[in-house]
Amino acid sequence: PHNPQDLNQQLKGFFLQDAFSANEQAATLVFVKGKEQLSLVLNIQAKTGLFFFYEHEIERQSGVQPLFKELIGMPIIAVNPHANNRSFEMCFEKEYLLLFKFFGALSNILLWKRE
């Protein structure tokens, strides 16, 4: 996928299987749909926000920090880009969303619940 519109087509219907961080400069999200698996890694070690896609599960190693426990097992409903911005949101059931912000070394993934 090259942009959030492509991500919406590819990720819609996938479930978040795992989310973790091995250090404060990388986060890994693992998605599954049937036998398909996809892992997304946000890495800011090079002072740039780099997003890596893998068509396989990246397994947890020892000593990692779990992330976004509220979302484990939830399906992705939509991936929405933000116009003229380096960010997009991944929407889940129960009004949860992950906000992906790509601002170089300040890149981040934020958990949000709409009320």
C-alpha positions in Angstrom: 0.0 0.0 0.0 1.2 3.5 -0.8 -1.4 5.7 0.8 -4.2 5.6 3.4 -6.8 4.9 0.6 -4.9 1.8 -0.3 -4.6 0.9 3.4 -8.4 1.1 3.7 -8.9 -1.4 1.0 -6.2 -3.7 2.2 -6.9 -3.6 6.0 -10.7 -3.4 6.3 -11.9 -6.5 8.0 -8.6 -7.4 9.5 -8.4 -8.0 13.3 -5.7 -6.6 15.5 -4.0 -9.7 16.9 -1.1 -8.1 18.7 0.5 -4.7 19.4 3.8 -4.1 21.2 6.9 -2.0 21.4 10.5 -3.4 21.9 11.8 0.1 22.6 10.5 3.7 22.6 11.4 4.2 18.9 9.4 1.4 17.3 5.9 0.0 17.5 4.6 -3.2 15.9 1.0 -4.0 15.1 0.0 -7.5 13.9 -3.3 -8.0 12.0 -5.0 -11.2 10.9 -8.0 -12.0 8.6 -8.5 -15.8 8.2 -5.1 -17.1 7.1 -3.8 -13.8 6.0 -1.4 -11.9 8.3 0.0 -8.4 8.0 2.4 -6.6 10.3 3.0 -2.9 10.4 6.0 -1.3 12.1 6.4 2.4 12.8 10.1 3.1 13.4 11.5 6.6 14.3 15.2 5.6 15.0 16.5 7.5 12.0 14.7 10.7 13.2 12.2 10.0 10.4 8.8 8.3 10.7 9.2 5.1 8.6 6.3 2.7 8.2 7.2 -0.9 7.2 4.7 -3.5 6.0 5.3 -7.3 6.3 3.0 -10.0 4.9 3.7 -12.2 7.9 3.3 -12.1 11.6 6.1 -10.4 13.6 6.3 -12.3 16.8 6.9 -10.8 20.2 10.3 -11.2 21.7 10.9 -11.2 25.5 10.9 -7.9 27.3 8.5 -6.0 25.0 5.8 -3.6 26.2 2.3 -4.5 25.1 0.3 -1.7 23.4 -3.4 -1.0 22.8 -4.7 -3.9 24.8 -8.2 -2.5 24.4 -8.1 -3.1 20.7 -6.8 -6.7 20.6 -9.3 -8.9 18.8 -11.2 -5.9 17.3 -11.8 -5.6 13.5 -10.7 -2.6 11.5 -13.8 -0.8 10.2 -12.0 1.9 8.1 -8.7 3.7 7.5 -9.3 7.4 6.9 -6.6 9.8 5.6 -6.5 13.4 6.9 -6.5 15.9 4.0 -3.2 17.9 3.5 -1.7 16.2 6.6 0.9 13.5 7.3 -1.6 11.5 9.4 -4.4 9.0 9.1 -6.8 7.2 11.5 -7.5 3.5 11.7 -11.1 3.0 13.0 -12.2 0.0 15.2 -15.4 -1.1 16.8 -16.7 0.5 19.9 -15.7 4.0 18.7 -11.9 3.3 19.2 -9.4 4.6 16.7 -5.6 4.7 16.3 -4.3 8.1 15.1 -1.0 7.7 13.1 1.0 10.9 12.9 4.1 11.1 10.7 6.1 14.1 11.8 9.7 12.9 11.6 11.2 12.1 15.0 7.9 13.2 16.6 5.9 10.5 14.7 3.5 8.6 17.0 0.5 6.4 17.2 -2.2 7.6 19.6 -5.2 5.6 21.0 -8.4 7.5 21.0 -12.0 6.7 22.0 -14.8 8.8 20.7 -17.5 9.6 23.2 
